[in-house]
Amino acid sequence: MPDFFNPDQPSPEIDISVHHSARVWNYLLGGKDNYEVDRTAGDRLAAAFPGMVALTRHSRAFIGRVVRHLTEEEGIRQFLDIGTGLPTVDNTHEVAQSIAPESRVVYVDNDPLVLVHATALLTSTPQGACDYVHADARDPERILHEAARTLDFSRPVGLMLMGILGLIEDDDEARSIVTRLTDALAPGSFLGLNDGTTTDPAYVNGLSKLNKRPGAIPYTPRSPQQISRYFDGLDLLEPGVISVSRWRLGALPFGLPEEVAGYGGLARKPAQPR
């Protein structure tokens, strides 16, 4: 049994009558941990927005590059990954622990299916640790309290908010969540974040149709400027907030890939508030 399994955590029933963003994302990435309702939702979205599969894959690759940079270049050994989704390949702990086996990672999601898979698949190296918290992003205080079992918040942490804030409809609430989380982090911590944007009308239209489905949890794309505001008060690393398909790619013998309707960036918490 994985070292992070906690029998006291909730095990709510999985509702397969309504699609869930984590399972739809898993389907679009080519995963098998989804239901017919999720596949139908994913197909509708992909039909309305043919670039959706590229967006999901570039977003996933962006996460890996962020974790690799934080581990290799910044010396981060603790990660709090909120809205992790279903385990696929190159999960945060796999990337981090392949470089620094002592890395400690806490995943957070509110999908019961993610809970089931996390307890079975997200196993840590002996030197490090892996934990899972079943919680909603709207409750940062609970997340921080639960994550403190595994992470030392007096030391720098890599906070990951990847594709999650679009599920918070109110922009002020979304920014409040980011602020409450980053305020709890030690100086030298990092915020890695990406989300869907309004840069492609076909993507916005596809989401609008999906959001109107009965029982759907609406996803709200935001402008690149709105996403940039999440990093207010932090030191944004180059190249800033850009399309995730073009963030820190390294050598590119065949040129830059096309931009996708997902923007993100990485920023450091300064020693003194700005």
C-alpha atoms as a printed R data frame, in Angstrom:
    type eleno elety resid chain resno       x      y       z
1   ATOM     1    CA   MET     A     1   0.000  0.000   0.000
2   ATOM     2    CA   PRO     A     2   1.379  3.468  -0.871
3   ATOM     3    CA   ASP     A     3   2.895  5.313   2.064
4   ATOM     4    CA   PHE     A     4   0.396  8.146   1.734
5   ATOM     5    CA   PHE     A     5  -2.852  6.173   1.975
6   ATOM     6    CA   ASN     A     6  -5.021  7.679   4.682
7   ATOM     7    CA   PRO     A     7  -8.107  5.648   5.657
8   ATOM     8    CA   ASP     A     8  -9.538  8.704   7.411
9   ATOM     9    CA   GLN     A     9  -9.907 10.612   4.145
10  ATOM    10    CA   PRO     A    10 -13.359 10.639   2.498
11  ATOM    11    CA   SER     A    11 -14.304  8.119  -0.169
12  ATOM    12    CA   PRO     A    12 -17.360  9.688  -1.817
13  ATOM    13    CA   GLU     A    13 -19.206  7.772  -4.506
14  ATOM    14    CA   ILE     A    14 -18.258  8.481  -8.093
15  ATOM    15    CA   ASP     A    15 -21.089 10.124 -10.065
16  ATOM    16    CA   ILE     A    16 -20.910  8.738 -13.603
17  ATOM    17    CA   SER     A    17 -24.075 10.521 -14.744
18  ATOM    18    CA   VAL     A    18 -22.224 13.851 -15.111
19  ATOM    19    CA   HIS     A    19 -18.923 14.477 -16.837
20  ATOM    20    CA   HIS     A    20 -16.020 15.660 -14.696
21  ATOM    21    CA   SER     A    21 -13.181 17.865 -15.949
22  ATOM    22    CA   ALA     A    22 -10.429 15.547 -14.651
23  ATOM    23    CA   ARG     A    23 -11.907 12.561 -16.483
24  ATOM    24    CA   VAL     A    24 -12.589 14.543 -19.688
25  ATOM    25    CA   TRP     A    25  -8.972 15.738 -19.605
26  ATOM    26    CA   ASN     A    26  -7.806 12.152 -19.112
27  ATOM    27    CA   TYR     A    27  -9.813 11.073 -22.163
28  ATOM    28    CA   LEU     A    28  -8.401 13.867 -24.331
29  ATOM    29    CA   LEU     A    29  -4.878 12.852 -23.271
30  ATOM    30    CA   GLY     A    30  -5.576  9.316 -24.465
31  ATOM    31    CA   GLY     A    31  -6.134  7.852 -21.007
32  ATOM    32    CA   LYS     A    32  -8.547  5.087 -20.043
33  ATOM    33    CA   ASP     A    33  -9.742  6.364 -16.673
34  ATOM    34    CA   ASN     A    34 -13.023  7.891 -17.808
35  ATOM    35    CA   TYR     A    35 -16.654  7.040 -18.463
36  ATOM    36    CA   GLU     A    36 -18.959  7.308 -21.447
37  ATOM    37    CA   VAL     A    37 -20.316 10.636 -20.217
38  ATOM    38    CA   ASP     A    38 -16.758 12.006 -20.121
39  ATOM    39    CA   ARG     A    39 -15.914 10.687 -23.581
40  ATOM    40    CA   THR     A    40 -19.088 12.217 -24.988
41  ATOM    41    CA   ALA     A    41 -18.240 15.579 -23.433
42  ATOM    42    CA   GLY     A    42 -14.672 15.370 -24.728
43  ATOM    43    CA   ASP     A    43 -15.841 14.491 -28.243
44  ATOM    44    CA   ARG     A    44 -18.267 17.406 -28.258
45  ATOM    45    CA   LEU     A    45 -15.572 19.794 -27.168
46  ATOM    46    CA   ALA     A    46 -13.067 18.444 -29.693
47  ATOM    47    CA   ALA     A    47 -15.666 18.673 -32.465
48  ATOM    48    CA   ALA     A    48 -16.379 22.309 -31.623
49  ATOM    49    CA   PHE     A    49 -12.682 23.049 -31.113
50  ATOM    50    CA   PRO     A    50 -10.370 20.770 -33.113
51  ATOM    51    CA   GLY     A    51  -7.315 22.175 -31.310
52  ATOM    52    CA   MET     A    52  -8.451 20.763 -27.966
53  ATOM    53    CA   VAL     A    53  -6.260 17.660 -28.057
54  ATOM    54    CA   ALA     A    54  -3.190 19.770 -28.845
55  ATOM    55    CA   LEU     A    55  -4.090 22.089 -25.972
56  ATOM    56    CA   THR     A    56  -4.322 19.230 -23.469
57  ATOM    57    CA   ARG     A    57  -1.007 17.729 -24.562
58  ATOM    58    CA   HIS     A    58   0.885 21.013 -24.599
59  ATOM    59    CA   SER     A    59  -0.564 21.824 -21.173
60  ATOM    60    CA   ARG     A    60   0.658 18.487 -19.845
61  ATOM    61    CA   ALA     A    61   4.120 19.032 -21.308
62  ATOM    62    CA   PHE     A    62   4.207 22.519 -19.767
63  ATOM    63    CA   ILE     A    63   3.711 21.008 -16.310
64  ATOM    64    CA   GLY     A    64   6.670 18.704 -16.838
65  ATOM    65    CA   ARG     A    65   8.921 21.573 -17.920
66  ATOM    66    CA   VAL     A    66   7.888 23.659 -14.911
67  ATOM    67    CA   VAL     A    67   8.638 20.825 -12.475
68  ATOM    68    CA   ARG     A    68  11.927 20.047 -14.172
69  ATOM    69    CA   HIS     A    69  13.028 23.686 -14.031
70  ATOM    70    CA   LEU     A    70  12.071 24.010 -10.376
71  ATOM    71    CA   THR     A    71  13.889 20.825  -9.430
72  ATOM    72    CA   GLU     A    72  16.998 21.199 -11.580
73  ATOM    73    CA   GLU     A    73  17.508 24.963 -11.630
74  ATOM    74    CA   GLU     A    74  15.827 26.278  -8.477
75  ATOM    75    CA   GLY     A    75  16.502 23.459  -6.016
76  ATOM    76    CA   ILE     A    76  12.848 23.009  -5.060
77  ATOM    77    CA   ARG     A    77  12.215 19.761  -3.215
78  ATOM    78    CA   GLN     A    78   8.576 20.263  -2.160
79  ATOM    79    CA   PHE     A    79   5.529 20.530  -4.423
80  ATOM    80    CA   LEU     A    80   1.846 21.240  -3.789
81  ATOM    81    CA   ASP     A    81  -0.068 20.268  -6.929
82  ATOM    82    CA   ILE     A    82  -3.699 21.426  -6.704
83  ATOM    83    CA   GLY     A    83  -6.135 20.139  -9.311
84  ATOM    84    CA   THR     A    84  -3.762 17.374 -10.275
85  ATOM    85    CA   GLY     A    85  -6.273 15.361 -12.290
86  ATOM    86    CA   LEU     A    86  -5.924 11.660 -12.957
87  ATOM    87    CA   PRO     A    87  -2.434 10.142 -12.931
88  ATOM    88    CA   THR     A    88  -1.040  9.727 -16.452
89  ATOM    89    CA   VAL     A    89   2.657  9.874 -17.359
90  ATOM    90    CA   ASP     A    90   5.311 12.276 -16.105
91  ATOM    91    CA   ASN     A    91   3.305 13.175 -13.030
92  ATOM    92    CA   THR     A    92   4.793 15.866 -10.788
93  ATOM    93    CA   HIS     A    93   6.375 13.431  -8.346
94  ATOM    94    CA   GLU     A    94   7.784 11.278 -11.156
95  ATOM    95    CA   VAL     A    95   9.533 14.217 -12.811
96  ATOM    96    CA   ALA     A    96  10.754 15.725  -9.525
97  ATOM    97    CA   GLN     A    97  11.906 12.453  -7.970
98  ATOM    98    CA   SER     A    98  13.682 11.352 -11.154
99  ATOM    99    CA   ILE     A    99  15.953 14.361 -10.583
100 ATOM   100    CA   ALA     A   100  15.880 14.587  -6.784
101 ATOM   101    CA   PRO     A   101  14.581 11.366  -5.180
102 ATOM   102    CA   GLU     A   102  14.079 13.130  -1.845
103 ATOM   103    CA   SER     A   103  11.362 15.390  -3.291
104 ATOM   104    CA   ARG     A   104   8.073 15.532  -1.405
105 ATOM   105    CA   VAL     A   105   4.812 16.022  -3.289
106 ATOM   106    CA   VAL     A   106   1.214 16.581  -2.201
107 ATOM   107    CA   TYR     A   107  -1.559 16.257  -4.771
108 ATOM   108    CA   VAL     A   108  -5.005 17.806  -4.325
109 ATOM   109    CA   ASP     A   109  -8.203 17.127  -6.250
110 ATOM   110    CA   ASN     A   110 -11.917 16.753  -5.560
111 ATOM   111    CA   ASP     A   111 -12.790 13.976  -8.014
112 ATOM   112    CA   PRO     A   112 -13.434 10.677  -6.199
113 ATOM   113    CA   LEU     A   113 -11.947  8.758  -9.119
114 ATOM   114    CA   VAL     A   114  -8.696 10.694  -8.703
115 ATOM   115    CA   LEU     A   115  -8.722  9.635  -5.039
116 ATOM   116    CA   VAL     A   116  -9.077  5.973  -5.986
117 ATOM   117    CA   HIS     A   117  -6.247  6.100  -8.503
118 ATOM   118    CA   ALA     A   118  -3.998  8.257  -6.358
119 ATOM   119    CA   THR     A   119  -4.007  5.758  -3.536
120 ATOM   120    CA   ALA     A   120  -3.020  3.021  -5.987
121 ATOM   121    CA   LEU     A   121  -0.635  4.713  -8.405
122 ATOM   122    CA   LEU     A   122   1.079  7.742  -6.909
123 ATOM   123    CA   THR     A   123   3.832  5.872  -5.136
124 ATOM   124    CA   SER     A   124   6.919  7.687  -3.910
125 ATOM   125    CA   THR     A   125  10.605  6.877  -3.882
126 ATOM   126    CA   PRO     A   126  11.849  5.617  -0.492
127 ATOM   127    CA   GLN     A   127  13.793  8.862   0.006
128 ATOM   128    CA   GLY     A   128  10.854 11.164  -0.719
129 ATOM   129    CA   ALA     A   129   7.132 11.278  -0.003
130 ATOM   130    CA   CYS     A   130   3.841 11.426  -1.867
131 ATOM   131    CA   ASP     A   131   0.500 12.385  -0.322
132 ATOM   132    CA   TYR     A   132  -2.987 13.051  -1.620
133 ATOM   133    CA   VAL     A   133  -5.602 15.424  -0.215
134 ATOM   134    CA   HIS     A   134  -9.230 15.118  -1.301
135 ATOM   135    CA   ALA     A   135 -10.349 18.752  -1.176
136 ATOM   136    CA   ASP     A   136 -11.756 21.617  -3.216
137 ATOM   137    CA   ALA     A   137  -9.544 24.447  -4.439
138 ATOM   138    CA   ARG     A   138 -12.020 26.863  -2.870
139 ATOM   139    CA   ASP     A   139 -10.792 25.803   0.569
140 ATOM   140    CA   PRO     A   140  -7.108 26.821   0.631
141 ATOM   141    CA   GLU     A   141  -6.901 26.766   4.419
142 ATOM   142    CA   ARG     A   142  -7.937 23.114   4.594
143 ATOM   143    CA   ILE     A   143  -5.551 22.233   1.781
144 ATOM   144    CA   LEU     A   144  -2.651 23.907   3.552
145 ATOM   145    CA   HIS     A   145  -3.542 22.262   6.854
146 ATOM   146    CA   GLU     A   146  -3.716 18.779   5.313
147 ATOM   147    CA   ALA     A   147  -0.613 19.282   3.174
148 ATOM   148    CA   ALA     A   148   1.408 20.267   6.250
149 ATOM   149    CA   ARG     A   149   1.485 16.561   7.185
150 ATOM   150    CA   THR     A   150   3.972 16.107   4.349
151 ATOM   151    CA   LEU     A   151   5.348 19.536   3.452
152 ATOM   152    CA   ASP     A   152   7.340 21.963   5.584
153 ATOM   153    CA   PHE     A   153   5.860 25.361   4.812
154 ATOM   154    CA   SER     A   154   8.756 27.147   6.512
155 ATOM   155    CA   ARG     A   155  10.800 26.102   3.454
156 ATOM   156    CA   PRO     A   156  10.202 26.905  -0.239
157 ATOM   157    CA   VAL     A   157   7.435 25.032  -2.032
158 ATOM   158    CA   GLY     A   158   6.543 24.769  -5.698
159 ATOM   159    CA   LEU     A   159   2.802 25.530  -5.861
160 ATOM   160    CA   MET     A   160   1.151 24.145  -9.007
161 ATOM   161    CA   LEU     A   161  -2.219 25.457 -10.164
162 ATOM   162    CA   MET     A   162  -2.551 23.883 -13.575
163 ATOM   163    CA   GLY     A   163  -5.842 24.289 -15.415
164 ATOM   164    CA   ILE     A   164  -7.800 24.566 -12.187
165 ATOM   165    CA   LEU     A   165  -8.736 28.227 -11.803
166 ATOM   166    CA   GLY     A   166 -10.995 28.157 -14.852
167 ATOM   167    CA   LEU     A   167 -13.334 26.063 -12.685
168 ATOM   168    CA   ILE     A   168 -13.745 29.108 -10.422
169 ATOM   169    CA   GLU     A   169 -16.271 31.285 -12.250
170 ATOM   170    CA   ASP     A   170 -15.742 34.468 -10.257
171 ATOM   171    CA   ASP     A   171 -12.468 36.170 -11.121
172 ATOM   172    CA   ASP     A   172 -12.132 37.863  -7.727
173 ATOM   173    CA   GLU     A   173 -12.594 34.523  -5.967
174 ATOM   174    CA   ALA     A   174  -9.992 32.876  -8.204
175 ATOM   175    CA   ARG     A   175  -7.440 35.585  -7.431
176 ATOM   176    CA   SER     A   176  -8.297 35.366  -3.727
177 ATOM   177    CA   ILE     A   177  -7.514 31.635  -3.772
178 ATOM   178    CA   VAL     A   178  -4.109 32.286  -5.333
179 ATOM   179    CA   THR     A   179  -3.353 35.026  -2.809
180 ATOM   180    CA   ARG     A   180  -4.374 32.924   0.203
181 ATOM   181    CA   LEU     A   181  -2.176 30.076  -0.979
182 ATOM   182    CA   THR     A   182   0.889 32.125  -1.889
183 ATOM   183    CA   ASP     A   183   0.647 34.152   1.334
184 ATOM   184    CA   ALA     A   184   1.185 30.905   3.252
185 ATOM   185    CA   LEU     A   185   4.360 30.015   1.347
186 ATOM   186    CA   ALA     A   186   7.909 30.803   2.426
187 ATOM   187    CA   PRO     A   187   9.955 33.346   0.445
188 ATOM   188    CA   GLY     A   188  11.735 31.597  -2.393
189 ATOM   189    CA   SER     A   189   8.646 29.512  -3.165
190 ATOM   190    CA   PHE     A   190   7.245 29.420  -6.693
191 ATOM   191    CA   LEU     A   191   3.840 29.582  -8.344
192 ATOM   192    CA   GLY     A   192   3.477 27.613 -11.565
193 ATOM   193    CA   LEU     A   193   0.110 28.217 -13.228
194 ATOM   194    CA   ASN     A   194  -1.686 27.792 -16.509
195 ATOM   195    CA   ASP     A   195  -5.274 28.008 -17.671
196 ATOM   196    CA   GLY     A   196  -7.476 28.155 -20.726
197 ATOM   197    CA   THR     A   197  -7.713 31.542 -22.408
198 ATOM   198    CA   THR     A   198 -10.019 33.597 -24.579
199 ATOM   199    CA   THR     A   199  -7.386 33.805 -27.323
200 ATOM   200    CA   ASP     A   200  -9.171 31.344 -29.639
201 ATOM   201    CA   PRO     A   201 -12.884 31.970 -30.398
202 ATOM   202    CA   ALA     A   202 -13.419 28.309 -31.339
203 ATOM   203    CA   TYR     A   203 -12.198 27.218 -27.897
204 ATOM   204    CA   VAL     A   204 -14.442 29.743 -26.148
205 ATOM   205    CA   ASN     A   205 -17.413 28.606 -28.250
206 ATOM   206    CA   GLY     A   206 -16.725 24.929 -27.566
207 ATOM   207    CA   LEU     A   207 -16.505 25.532 -23.825
208 ATOM   208    CA   SER     A   208 -19.699 27.578 -23.889
209 ATOM   209    CA   LYS     A   209 -21.592 24.671 -25.425
210 ATOM   210    CA   LEU     A   210 -20.123 22.168 -22.984
211 ATOM   211    CA   ASN     A   211 -20.870 24.419 -20.018
212 ATOM   212    CA   LYS     A   212 -24.565 24.431 -20.926
213 ATOM   213    CA   ARG     A   213 -24.875 20.663 -20.618
214 ATOM   214    CA   PRO     A   214 -27.022 19.529 -17.651
215 ATOM   215    CA   GLY     A   215 -24.946 19.125 -14.516
216 ATOM   216    CA   ALA     A   216 -21.782 20.476 -16.099
217 ATOM   217    CA   ILE     A   217 -19.233 22.249 -13.932
218 ATOM   218    CA   PRO     A   218 -18.594 25.438 -15.936
219 ATOM   219    CA   TYR     A   219 -15.054 26.205 -17.056
220 ATOM   220    CA   THR     A   220 -14.299 29.900 -17.546
221 ATOM   221    CA   PRO     A   221 -11.456 30.833 -19.907
222 ATOM   222    CA   ARG     A   222  -9.743 34.127 -19.147
223 ATOM   223    CA   SER     A   223  -7.650 36.603 -21.073
224 ATOM   224    CA   PRO     A   224  -3.846 36.429 -20.877
225 ATOM   225    CA   GLN     A   225  -4.003 39.704 -18.944
226 ATOM   226    CA   GLN     A   226  -6.307 38.153 -16.337
227 ATOM   227    CA   ILE     A   227  -4.001 35.156 -15.996
228 ATOM   228    CA   SER     A   228  -1.033 37.510 -15.591
229 ATOM   229    CA   ARG     A   229  -2.772 39.115 -12.609
230 ATOM   230    CA   TYR     A   230  -2.500 35.852 -10.682
231 ATOM   231    CA   PHE     A   231   1.229 36.564 -10.456
232 ATOM   232    CA   ASP     A   232   0.826 40.037  -8.932
233 ATOM   233    CA   GLY     A   233   3.345 40.563  -6.129
234 ATOM   234    CA   LEU     A   234   5.598 37.777  -7.409
235 ATOM   235    CA   ASP     A   235   8.738 37.888  -9.546
236 ATOM   236    CA   LEU     A   236   7.714 36.475 -12.914
237 ATOM   237    CA   LEU     A   237  10.396 34.418 -14.660
238 ATOM   238    CA   GLU     A   238  11.152 34.805 -18.355
239 ATOM   239    CA   PRO     A   239   9.495 34.474 -20.803
240 ATOM   240    CA   GLY     A   240   6.514 35.674 -18.755
241 ATOM   241    CA   VAL     A   241   2.929 34.540 -19.327
242 ATOM   242    CA   ILE     A   242   2.705 33.039 -22.800
243 ATOM   243    CA   SER     A   243   1.129 30.128 -24.652
244 ATOM   244    CA   VAL     A   244   2.062 26.925 -22.845
245 ATOM   245    CA   SER     A   245   3.197 25.435 -26.148
246 ATOM   246    CA   ARG     A   246   6.051 27.980 -26.275
247 ATOM   247    CA   TRP     A   247   7.207 28.222 -22.664
248 ATOM   248    CA   ARG     A   248  10.940 27.401 -22.210
249 ATOM   249    CA   LEU     A   249  11.206 24.864 -24.991
250 ATOM   250    CA   GLY     A   250  14.978 24.858 -25.396
251 ATOM   251    CA   ALA     A   251  16.503 24.028 -28.776
252 ATOM   252    CA   LEU     A   252  13.909 23.824 -31.554
253 ATOM   253    CA   PRO     A   253  15.301 22.451 -34.838
254 ATOM   254    CA   PHE     A   254  11.886 22.719 -36.507
255 ATOM   255    CA   GLY     A   255  10.791 26.095 -35.162
256 ATOM   256    CA   LEU     A   256   8.191 27.120 -32.610
257 ATOM   257    CA   PRO     A   257   4.973 25.106 -32.336
258 ATOM   258    CA   GLU     A   258   1.684 26.872 -32.897
259 ATOM   259    CA   GLU     A   259   0.211 28.801 -30.007
260 ATOM   260    CA   VAL     A   260  -2.624 27.101 -28.137
261 ATOM   261    CA   ALA     A   261  -5.506 28.537 -26.104
262 ATOM   262    CA   GLY     A   262  -3.755 27.950 -22.827
263 ATOM   263    CA   TYR     A   263  -1.371 30.432 -21.218
264 ATOM   264    CA   GLY     A   264   0.877 30.006 -18.226
265 ATOM   265    CA   GLY     A   265   3.972 31.114 -16.387
266 ATOM   266    CA   LEU     A   266   6.200 30.629 -13.373
267 ATOM   267    CA   ALA     A   267   7.024 33.170 -10.660
268 ATOM   268    CA   ARG     A   268   9.087 33.346  -7.473
269 ATOM   269    CA   LYS     A   269   7.851 34.703  -4.155
270 ATOM   270    CA   PRO     A   270  10.261 37.477  -3.151
271 ATOM   271    CA   ALA     A   271  11.916 37.828   0.228
272 ATOM   272    CA   GLN     A   272  10.085 41.117   0.815
273 ATOM   273    CA   PRO     A   273   6.458 41.792  -0.175
274 ATOM   274    CA   ARG     A   274   6.172 43.974  -3.260
